[in-house]
Amino acid sequence: MAIDLITRAEWRARRPTGSYTSLDRTRGVKVHYTGGRVDPRTVEDHDLCVAAVRGIQRGHMDSNGWMDIGYTAAVCAHRKVFVGRGLHHLPAANGPGQNSGHYAVLGLVGNSGLIVPPAQMLHGICDAIEWLRAEGGAGLEIKGHRDGYSTDCPGPELYAWVRAGARRPGAVPDDPPAPGKPSAPPFPGRLLSYPPMTTGADVYSWQCQMRDRGWDLIPDAWYGERSRDICVAFQRDSTAHGWPLDDDGVVGPATWRAAWERPVS
């Protein structure tokens, strides 16, 4: 398995102030975001990513009073996976009573500045999950921090991606769908529309699904004029084939569900 790991020595992590609690295995992984501002320049300058991770560790140790950074791993926009507490160590970031069930993987996006996870970051999170499964005893669950704990983490963009299946950008299922009625992932909770342009992991997920249905659409996580026009065409085609939808060019709950559950005509 290929993964671009940044060791603790490489990102100049501080030594923990105590001993880790060991984990043999977990049910899976919980995905996080910073909850604060992430400098958009991190997309271009990896040194800023290193500085950001060191700042997170400093905050966790000096402000929270934790023995180390709370995350198992952190992932930046360059598909680099920073080793945090690492394999078989109890994280601290999932919340009281939540840490033994899942490793904690941070995507280096926040609630301002850089808020949309770039494709390479999503790949890196997938790399981290595969690493934790292969070498850390992680199970198959992929959840958001907010699942089971009162928080808005990992933010709307990453959480929509998690709820849509945490697929790699550009991934197409290798196996045919299982027999029976297909099921749409949960609606992300907001309308995808243009104008103004909507962007995020939920847009990317919908675009991938429309591409997989045969529409001429390149997924880029930006719901602009092209996405709107294809949405209108899909809504009209659905209505013509007995699945009535308003042809408003807005991906609401009904259009979202139809993208997955309406039979391909």
Secondary structure, 3 states (H helix, E strand, C coil): CCCCEECCCCCCCCCCCCCCCECCCEEEEEEECCCCEECHHHHCCHHHHHHHHHHHHHHHHHHCCCCCCCCCEEECCCCCEEECCCCCECCCCCCCCCCCCEEEEEECCCCEECCCCCHHHHHHHHHHHHHHHHHHCEEEEEEECCCCCCCCCCHHHHHHHHHCCCCCCCCCCCCCCCCCCCCCCCCCCCCECCCCCEECHHHHHHHHHHHHCCCCCCCCCEECHHHHHHHHHHHHHHHHCCCCCCCCCCECHHHHHHHHHCCCC
